[in-house]
């Protein structure tokens, strides 16, 4: 069986790239729901339905577990998918993992104010703040919705992203944060840009660097899942809507000439 990675767009490719570097033995299926992008401005009900469709599709493609790389779905729908949909489905023995808790684990126990950026829905959910409170109730945190970043990145316009990113991060600089969480997988590509703007004293938490080690720990603890996984080192890339930009973005981001397969999920 395979490891599924689901994102609303192509941001999850950054997660996949690092997983392939560090856990290369496993087989992966990536699904980018580019037809319904962006998720960040949708209602919670819509996000939940789209999340279930994607997870169910990946289970049908023989995935033993699915990583919901989309922070918006993780924030708005993951708990309901895990607690309500999965136990009532025919996939009770499979698992759906998110990205928010592993991200918060990286900052738990440290000092200083935490800054969080993400889509409007991710920020509105206050999911990062709730999770942080579980680990460190007294830790101060500030969040900021940055809705313009994902569309710019998804359109491949990285030459236009610096001005917008700097505008957002200047607001957080006033808060004197010591750690910045990039709360969207698309933002992984902005890591070095964010570091340059915030300065060397601010630690940048990017999900592509932390999730491989978190997954390795998870699989070590859940042997029954790990033993089901096939180990051929294969990757399948799928999207729900094609774009002439994607081959170049795939080459630039994933450093691969592999093609996307366009699929219809129901």
C-alpha positions as CSV (number, residue, x, y, z in Angstrom):
1,X,0.0,0.0,0.0
2,X,1.0,3.6,-0.5
3,X,1.3,6.9,1.3
4,X,-1.1,9.5,0.0
5,X,-0.4,13.2,0.2
6,X,-3.3,15.6,-0.4
7,X,-3.2,19.3,-0.9
8,X,-5.5,21.9,-2.3
9,X,-2.9,22.9,-4.9
10,X,0.8,22.1,-5.6
11,X,2.2,23.2,-2.2
12,X,2.2,19.6,-1.0
13,X,4.9,18.9,-3.5
14,X,7.4,20.5,-1.2
15,X,6.4,18.0,1.5
16,X,6.7,15.1,-1.0
17,X,10.1,16.3,-2.2
18,X,11.5,16.1,1.3
19,X,9.8,12.8,2.0
20,X,11.3,11.3,-1.1
21,X,14.7,12.5,0.0
22,X,14.5,11.1,3.5
23,X,12.1,8.2,3.2
24,X,12.7,7.2,-0.4
25,X,11.9,3.6,0.0
26,X,8.1,4.1,0.2
27,X,5.6,4.5,-2.7
28,X,3.7,7.8,-2.8
29,X,0.6,9.2,-4.5
30,X,0.3,13.0,-4.5
31,X,-3.1,14.6,-5.2
32,X,-3.5,18.3,-5.8
33,X,-7.1,19.4,-6.0
34,X,-6.3,22.2,-8.3
35,X,-9.8,22.3,-9.7
36,X,-11.2,23.6,-6.4
37,X,-8.3,25.9,-5.5
38,X,-8.2,28.0,-3.4
39,X,-9.6,26.3,-0.3
40,X,-8.7,29.2,1.9
41,X,-11.8,31.3,1.1
42,X,-14.4,28.5,1.2
43,X,-16.9,27.7,3.9
44,X,-16.1,25.1,6.5
45,X,-18.8,22.8,5.1
46,X,-17.3,23.0,1.6
47,X,-13.8,22.4,3.0
48,X,-15.0,19.3,4.8
49,X,-16.7,17.8,1.8
50,X,-13.7,18.5,-0.4
51,X,-11.4,16.9,2.2
52,X,-13.5,13.8,2.4
53,X,-13.6,13.4,-1.4
54,X,-9.8,13.6,-1.6
55,X,-9.1,11.3,1.3
56,X,-11.6,8.7,0.0
57,X,-10.1,8.9,-3.5
58,X,-6.6,8.2,-2.1
59,X,-7.9,5.3,-0.1
60,X,-9.4,3.9,-3.2
61,X,-6.0,4.2,-4.8
62,X,-4.7,1.8,-2.2
63,X,-3.2,4.3,0.3
64,X,-2.8,3.0,3.8
65,X,-2.5,6.5,5.2
66,X,-3.1,10.0,3.9
67,X,-1.2,13.1,4.9
68,X,-3.5,16.1,4.7
69,X,-0.8,18.6,3.7
70,X,-3.4,21.3,3.2
71,X,-3.4,23.5,6.3
72,X,-6.9,24.8,5.6
73,X,-8.3,21.3,5.6
74,X,-6.2,20.3,8.6
75,X,-7.6,23.4,10.5
76,X,-11.2,23.2,9.4
77,X,-12.0,19.6,8.8
78,X,-9.3,17.1,9.9
79,X,-10.7,16.4,13.4
80,X,-14.2,15.7,12.0
81,X,-12.7,13.5,9.3
82,X,-10.7,11.5,11.9
83,X,-13.4,11.3,14.6
84,X,-16.7,11.0,12.6
85,X,-16.1,10.1,8.9
86,X,-13.3,7.6,9.2
87,X,-14.8,5.3,12.0
88,X,-18.1,5.2,10.0
89,X,-16.4,4.4,6.7
90,X,-15.1,1.1,5.3
91,X,-11.5,2.4,5.8
92,X,-11.4,2.0,9.6
93,X,-8.0,0.4,9.6
94,X,-6.4,3.3,7.7
95,X,-5.2,6.7,9.0
96,X,-5.5,10.3,8.1
97,X,-2.8,12.6,9.5
98,X,-2.6,16.4,9.5
99,X,0.2,19.0,9.7
100,X,-0.8,21.4,12.5
101,X,0.0,19.2,15.5
102,X,3.5,18.2,14.2
103,X,4.2,21.9,13.5
104,X,3.2,23.0,17.0
105,X,5.4,20.2,18.5
106,X,8.4,22.0,16.9
107,X,7.8,25.2,18.9
108,X,6.5,23.6,22.2
109,X,8.7,24.1,25.2
110,X,10.7,27.0,23.7
111,X,10.5,30.6,24.6
112,X,9.4,33.8,22.9
113,X,6.3,34.9,21.0
114,X,5.1,32.8,18.1
115,X,3.9,34.3,14.8
116,X,1.7,32.3,12.5
117,X,0.7,33.1,8.9
118,X,-1.7,31.1,6.8
119,X,-4.9,31.3,4.7
120,X,-7.9,33.2,5.9
121,X,-9.7,29.9,6.9
122,X,-6.7,28.5,8.6
123,X,-6.3,31.6,10.7
124,X,-10.0,32.0,11.4
125,X,-10.1,28.5,12.7
126,X,-7.6,29.4,15.5
127,X,-6.4,25.7,15.2
128,X,-2.8,26.6,15.7
129,X,-3.6,28.7,18.8
130,X,-5.7,25.8,20.3
131,X,-3.0,23.3,19.6
132,X,-0.3,25.6,21.1
133,X,-2.4,26.1,24.2
134,X,-2.4,22.3,24.8
135,X,1.3,22.2,24.9
136,X,2.1,25.6,26.5
137,X,-0.9,27.5,27.9
138,X,1.2,30.6,28.7
139,X,3.0,30.9,25.4
140,X,2.1,34.1,23.6
141,X,1.2,33.9,19.9
142,X,-0.1,36.2,17.2
143,X,-1.6,35.1,13.8
144,X,-2.0,36.9,10.5
145,X,-4.1,35.9,7.5
146,X,-2.0,36.2,4.3
147,X,-4.5,35.3,1.6
148,X,-2.6,36.8,-1.4
149,X,0.4,34.5,-1.1
150,X,-1.0,31.2,-2.3
151,X,-2.6,32.5,-5.5
152,X,0.7,34.2,-6.4
153,X,2.7,31.1,-5.8
154,X,0.2,28.8,-7.5
155,X,0.3,31.1,-10.6
156,X,4.1,30.7,-10.7
157,X,4.6,34.4,-10.1
158,X,7.4,34.2,-7.6
159,X,8.9,37.4,-9.0
160,X,5.9,39.2,-7.6
161,X,5.7,37.6,-4.2
162,X,8.5,39.5,-2.4
163,X,6.6,42.8,-2.1
164,X,3.5,41.1,-0.8
165,X,5.4,38.9,1.7
166,X,7.3,41.8,3.0
167,X,4.1,43.8,3.6
168,X,2.7,40.9,5.7
169,X,5.8,40.2,7.6
170,X,6.5,43.8,8.5
171,X,3.2,43.7,10.5
172,X,4.6,40.7,12.4
173,X,7.9,42.4,13.0
174,X,6.1,44.9,15.1
175,X,5.0,42.1,17.4
176,X,8.6,41.1,18.2
177,X,8.1,37.4,17.5
178,X,10.9,34.9,18.0
179,X,9.4,32.2,15.9
180,X,7.5,32.3,12.6
181,X,5.3,29.4,11.5
182,X,4.7,29.2,7.8
183,X,1.2,27.7,8.2
184,X,0.7,26.7,4.5
185,X,2.6,24.2,2.5
186,X,2.8,26.7,-0.4
187,X,4.9,28.9,1.9
188,X,7.7,26.4,2.1
189,X,9.1,28.0,-1.1
190,X,9.2,31.3,0.8
191,X,11.4,30.0,3.6
192,X,14.6,31.9,2.6
193,X,12.7,35.0,1.6
194,X,10.9,35.1,5.0
195,X,14.2,34.5,6.8
196,X,15.8,37.4,5.0
197,X,12.9,39.8,5.9
198,X,12.6,38.7,9.5
199,X,16.3,38.4,10.2
200,X,18.5,35.7,11.6
201,X,17.2,36.0,15.2
202,X,13.7,34.7,14.2
203,X,13.4,31.0,13.7
204,X,11.3,30.0,10.7
205,X,9.3,26.8,10.9
206,X,8.6,25.3,7.5
207,X,6.6,22.1,7.2
208,X,8.6,20.5,4.5
209,X,11.6,20.2,6.9
210,X,9.7,18.8,9.9
211,X,7.2,16.4,8.4
212,X,9.6,13.7,7.2
213,X,11.0,13.1,10.6
214,X,7.6,13.2,12.2
215,X,6.4,10.6,9.7
216,X,9.4,8.4,10.4
217,X,8.6,8.5,14.1
218,X,4.9,7.8,13.4
219,X,5.7,4.7,11.3
220,X,8.1,3.4,13.9
221,X,5.3,3.6,16.5
222,X,2.7,2.1,14.2
223,X,4.2,-1.0,12.8
224,X,1.0,-2.5,11.5
225,X,0.6,0.5,9.2
226,X,4.3,0.5,8.2
227,X,4.3,-3.2,7.4
228,X,1.5,-2.6,4.9
229,X,3.5,-0.1,2.9
230,X,5.1,-1.1,-0.4
231,X,8.7,-0.1,-0.9
232,X,9.4,0.4,-4.5
233,X,10.4,4.1,-4.4
234,X,7.6,5.1,-6.8
235,X,5.8,8.4,-7.1
236,X,2.5,9.1,-8.8
237,X,1.5,12.8,-9.3
238,X,-2.1,13.7,-9.8
239,X,-4.2,16.9,-10.1
240,X,-7.9,17.5,-10.7
241,X,-7.2,20.3,-13.3
242,X,-4.3,20.7,-15.6
243,X,-2.5,24.0,-16.3
244,X,0.2,24.8,-18.9
245,X,2.3,26.2,-16.0
246,X,2.5,22.9,-14.1
247,X,5.3,21.2,-16.1
248,X,7.6,24.1,-15.5
249,X,6.6,24.5,-11.8
250,X,7.1,20.7,-11.4
251,X,10.6,21.0,-12.8
252,X,11.5,24.1,-10.8
253,X,10.0,22.8,-7.5
254,X,10.3,19.1,-7.6
255,X,13.4,19.0,-9.9
256,X,11.7,16.3,-12.0
257,X,10.4,15.9,-15.5
258,X,7.6,13.6,-14.3
259,X,4.2,14.5,-15.6
260,X,0.9,15.0,-13.7
261,X,-2.1,12.8,-14.4
262,X,-5.4,14.6,-14.5
263,X,-8.0,12.7,-12.5
264,X,-11.7,13.2,-11.6
265,X,-12.5,12.6,-8.0
266,X,-16.1,12.1,-6.9
